[in-house]
Amino acid sequence: MAKSLEMTFETEMGKETKLSVDSPKEPIDPAAVKAVMEQIIAANAFDGNGGNLVAAKGARLVERNVTDYELM
């Protein structure tokens, strides 16, 4: 089962953009995630869809199951 931490930011144009991190350390610490998101915003590290990132909107842990089939 693959897991990723999906962080949602608001851009200066009012749009949402997401940043995902594969295989996050668990259990997820919401306070630490918020602090990291605020550091990303303050560092102006990414240019989101619709301009600079200005606010942390939310975060979620996403799990997905992948089944590969061998075709003969």
C-alpha positions as CSV (number, residue, x, y, z in Angstrom):
1,M,0.0,0.0,0.0
2,A,1.5,3.3,-1.1
3,K,1.0,6.3,1.1
4,S,1.6,10.0,0.5
5,L,1.1,13.2,2.4
6,E,-0.8,15.7,0.3
7,M,-0.5,19.3,1.4
8,T,-2.9,21.9,-0.1
9,F,-1.9,25.5,-0.4
10,E,-3.8,28.7,-1.5
11,T,-2.1,30.9,-4.1
12,E,-2.1,34.6,-4.3
13,M,-4.7,34.4,-7.0
14,G,-7.1,32.4,-4.7
15,K,-6.5,29.1,-6.4
16,E,-5.5,25.8,-4.7
17,T,-2.3,23.9,-5.5
18,K,-1.0,20.6,-3.9
19,L,2.4,19.3,-3.0
20,S,2.8,15.6,-2.3
21,V,5.4,13.8,-0.3
22,D,5.8,10.0,-0.8
23,S,6.2,7.6,2.2
24,P,5.8,10.2,5.0
25,K,6.9,9.4,8.5
26,E,4.0,8.2,10.6
27,P,2.2,8.9,12.8
28,I,1.5,12.3,11.1
29,D,2.0,15.2,13.5
30,P,-0.4,17.9,12.3
31,A,1.5,20.7,14.1
32,A,4.7,19.7,12.4
33,V,3.0,19.5,9.0
34,K,1.6,23.0,9.5
35,A,5.0,24.4,10.6
36,V,6.6,22.9,7.5
37,M,3.9,24.3,5.2
38,E,4.4,27.7,6.7
39,Q,8.2,27.4,6.1
40,I,7.6,26.5,2.5
41,I,5.4,29.6,2.1
42,A,7.9,31.9,3.9
43,A,10.8,30.6,1.8
44,N,8.8,31.2,-1.4
45,A,10.2,27.8,-2.5
46,F,7.5,27.0,-5.0
47,D,5.5,28.9,-7.6
48,G,2.0,27.4,-7.4
49,N,-0.8,27.2,-10.0
50,G,-1.9,30.8,-9.9
51,G,1.1,32.6,-8.3
52,N,3.0,32.4,-5.1
53,L,1.8,30.3,-2.2
54,V,0.2,32.4,0.5
55,A,-1.7,30.1,2.9
56,A,-1.8,26.5,4.2
57,K,-5.3,25.2,3.4
58,G,-5.0,21.6,4.6
59,A,-3.2,18.3,4.6
60,R,-4.2,14.7,4.3
61,L,-2.7,11.2,4.2
62,V,-3.6,9.4,1.0
63,E,-3.4,5.6,0.8
64,R,-3.7,3.7,-2.4
65,N,-3.5,0.0,-3.4
66,V,-1.8,-0.9,-6.6
67,T,-2.1,-4.4,-8.1
68,D,0.2,-5.2,-11.0
69,Y,-0.8,-8.0,-13.4
70,E,1.7,-9.9,-15.5
71,L,0.4,-10.2,-19.0
72,M,1.4,-13.3,-20.8
